Amino acid sequence: MWQGLVLCALLTLGGTALAHLPMFEPLGISPLVFALLLGIIVGNLPLQRWLTHTDSGLNFATRWLLRGGIVLFGLSLTFHQVFELGPRVVVLDALVITTVLIVGYLVGTRVLGMDPETTLLTSAGSAICGAAAVLATESTIRSKPAAASMAVATVVLFGSVAMLAYPLLHAWLGVDEQLFGIYIGATIHEVAQVVAAGDAVGPAALTNAVIVKLMRVMMLVPFLLIVGQWWLRHHVPETAEHGRTKLVIPWFALGFIVMIGVNSLVAMPGVVHDGLVNLGQLSLTMAMAALGIGTRIERLKALGWQPFVLALILFVLLMVGGGAASWLLMGV
């Protein structure tokens, strides 16, 4: 097992170093993305004989490190933060997430002819919290590594476009900074991208953007509970022994909620809290590296251009529809 974990750790170090290079750091691209890209490169090199010794470690990373990282991700949130702006923010985020998921799945599967796995992962990444949502959904439905990698690629592409475009849009529209911050948090993909866009607009926009985004992140848990059972009923074959599939509960999602509660109620020493948050980030980055190693270029090619078209459609839906919803619900 240790060979696979060492390889993931090395790719994690490389991804973290790339994310902090002067040319990349202002873009707010997560080390998870660079670890994924490095993993794809390594996984497609002619090293298959050596990589066979890494299988158990890679499986451990994509299963247990991934779920543990999502649990520890809860320490980045508190209930006070996410409810500070009132119940209308909950309605706004729920509306945005539900609309993007439903439209994304219907357009992807019925219009673009995509497979359900790639469609769901792409929609979840756009609707909720980017790469973390893709990883959590992948762990729940046990999708192909190529599908998750493609979904992360679309999140990075259109989330980065949004991060650069929104400050320009604010300057052009000249709307209230606090309201525009709500719009940013409700519609941009990744947490880091939300922070970058909000900071470019102003301090009031940044504060509201982060709070609204954290609410979207919290909604990952009910999404996983619902989609896990829906996927089980519609996309997992019935077992011959019982005539139906086994009920699966994503316990790591419940652990995520528990960690939010701990962070809300328990005053941890700063060094302990920061250490656990960094451990969670390390676990997620190693899981992303392992996911990249399991991704083959030919499988990415087989997924075609449709995921990017779907992500573009969802990007426009978030920007236009999310903007209208933000103004209608929060602009009074």
N, C-alpha and C positions, 0 to 999 in steps of 0.2 A: 504493500500500500504506500509506503513512504516515497517511492519513486514518483508516483503521480502527484502526491502532495507537494513534494519539493519542486516539481516542474510548475505546478500552479503558483507556488510561492514566488518562484523566479519571474514568471510572467506578470504576477501582481506587482512586484518591485519595478519591473520594466514599464508597466502601464502607469504606475504612480509617478515615475520619473518623467515620462512623456507628458502626462497631464500638467506637470508643474514647469514645463519648459516655457520660456518667455513667449514663444510664438503661439502656444496653445492655451496657457493659463487664462488670458483675458476672455477666451471663448466660453469658459465654464464647462468644458467637456469633462465628464466624469472619468476617473481612472478605470471604472468598470468597462467603459467603451474601448479604451486602449488595450486593456487586458483581453477583451474579446477578440479584437483585431490581431493581437499577437498570437492568441491561441489558434485562430484560423490559419495564420501563416505557418505555425509549427505543425498543426494537424495536417496540412497539405504538402509538407515537405516529404521527401522519400525516406522517412524514418520509421516506417510501420513496424519493422522488426523490433526496434528499441521501444516503441510506444506500447507494444503489447504488454510490457511489464508495468505499465502505468494504469491499466484499466481499473483496478480496484480502488486506487487513490482518486482517480477521476470520478468514478461513480460515487465515492464518499463525498467528494466536493459538490457535485451537482445535486446530491440528495440532502445530506445532513448539514454541510456548511451553508448551503443555500437557505435552508429553513431556519437554521440558527441565526443567520445574518438578518433575516426578515424579522425574527422575534426581537433581536437587539435593536433593530431600526426603530422600534417603538419608544426607545429611550430618547429619541430626538423630538418627541411630541409631548404636550400636556393637554389635558381636557380644557383647562382654562384658555389656552391659546386658541383652540379651534372653535370655542363657543363665544369668544369675546365680541365678535361682530353681530351676534344675535341669530335668531332662527331663520331669517331670510337668506343668510349665507348657506345654511344647510339645504334649504329649498333650491337655491341657485346651483350648488354643486351637484345635488342629486339630479336635477333636471339636465345639466350638462352631461354628466356621466351616463345617465340612462339613454339620452338621445343619441350620443355618439356610439354607444355600444349597439343599440338596436339598428340605427342607420348603417353603421359599419358592417355589422354581420349580414344584414339583408343585401346591401350593395355588393359586398365581397363574395358571398356565396351564390347569389341569384343573378347578379348583373355581370360581375367580372369572372365568375366561374372558379373562384379560389377554393382551396380545401378549407374545411371548418377550423382546423388547428391554426393555420397562418392567419386566417381572418380574425379569429377571436383574439389571438395574441397582439396583432396589429391594432385592433380596436381598443383593447385594454390598455396598451401602452399610450395611445392617444388620449383616452378618456380619463385615466386616473393619475398615474405618476411615472410614466416613462418606463425606463429599463427595469425598475424595481417591480412594477406591475406585470411586465412581461415575464420576469423570472418567477414571481409568485404564481402567476397563472400557469406557466409551464410546469411548475412543480405540482400543481393541482390536477392538471389534465394529462400529465406525462406525454408531452408532445415531442416531436422530432427536434433535435438540436438545430437543424437548418431553419426550421420555422421560427424558433426563438431568435436566432441570429438575424434573420431577415426583419423581424419585427423591431428589434433593437436598432437596426440600421435606419429604418424609417423614422423612428422616434428621434434619433440623433439628427437626421437631415432636417426634418420639418420643425423640430423643436429649436434647432439652431437658427433657422430662418425666422421663426417667430421672435426669438430672443433679440435679433438684430432689427426686425421690422417694427416691433411694438413701440420702442422709443421714438422712432420716426413718425409713426402714426399718431402718437400723443402730441408731438410738436405740431403736426398738421391739423389735428382736430381741435387742440387747445381746450380739452375738457378738464374737469376737476381732477386734481392729482390723486386724491383718495379714491374716487370712483374708478379711475383708470387702474389703480392698483388692484382693486377687486377684480376687474376684468382680466388683468394679467394672471392673477392667481387661479381664476376659474378656467382659463383656456390654454395656458402654455404647458408643455408636456412634463419636463423634468423640474425637480425642486431647484437644482443649480441654475437652470435656465430662467426660472421665475425670479430668483435672487438677482441675477445679472440684469434682467430687463427692468425689474423694479428699481434697482439701484440707479440705473441710467436715467429713469424718469424723475426720481426724487425720494427723500426719506419717508414721506407720508405714503407714497405709492408702494415703497418697499415693505413697510410694516403691514399694510393691508394685503398685499400680494402674498406674503409668506403665510399669514393667518388663513386666508382663503385656500391656499394650496395645501396647507396642513390638513384642513378639513377634507379635501379631496383624497389625500393620502389615507386618512382614517377610514374612508369609505371603501378602501381596498378589502377590508375584512368582510363586511356583508356581501360584497361582490363575490369573493371567493367561496363563501358559504353557499350562495345561491347558484353560482355557475358550476360548482363542483357537483351538486345534485342534478342540475340540468344536463350537464355533460354525461353524467352516469346514465341517465335515462335515455338519452338520444344518440350517444356516440360510443357507448361501451357495450359489447355483445353480452347477451344473457349467458349465465353459466349453466352448464348442463345439469349440475347437481342441484341447484336451488331454484332454477327457472327465472332468477333475477339477479342482478348484480348487487354486490355488497355496498351498504351505505358507507360512504367515505366522508369523514369530517377533517378538514385541513387544520389540525391542532396547532400548527405553527401560526396560523392567523389568530387564533384565540390567545396564543402566547404573546403576539404583537399587542393585543388589547391590554393584556395583563401588564406588559412593560410600560405602556402609556400610563396606566393607573399607578404603577410604582413611581414613575417619574413625576407624576402629579402630586403624590402624597408623601413620598419619602425624600428627605433631604440627604442625598448622598454626598460624600466628600467629592470635591471637583475632580480630583485625580482618578477616583474610582469610576465616576460617571463618564468622564472623557475616555478612560481606558476601555470601558464596555462599548461605547459608541464606536470607537476606532476598531475594536475587535469585530463588531458587526460589519463595519465597512470592509475590513480585511476578508471576512468570510464571504461576503457577497462578491468581492472582486475575484477571489480565488475560484468561486463557483462560476463566474463569468468566463474566466480563463479556461476552465475545464469544458464549459459549453462550447467555446470556440474551437478547442482541440477536436471535439467530436463532430464538428461541422465540416463537410466536404464541399469544395467549390462546385462540383457537378450537381450537388443537391440544391445549392443556392440557385444555380442556373435553372434547374428544373422548376423552381417556384415562379420564374418569369418576372415580367414587369408589373404584373397586377398589384402586388403589395404596395408598390410605390404610388400607383394611381389611387389605390384606396386611401393611403396615408395622405395624399394630396387633397382628396375629397374631404377627408375628416379635418384636415388643417383649415380648409376654407369654411367648413361647417363651424369649427371652433371659433374662428376669427369673426365671422359674420353672425352666426346664430348665437354664439356665446356672448358676443358684444351686445346684441339686442336683448338677450335675457338679463345681462348685467344691468343695463340701463333701465329696463322695465321693473326689475325687482329691487334694485338698490339705488336707483337714481332719484328717488323721491324722499 
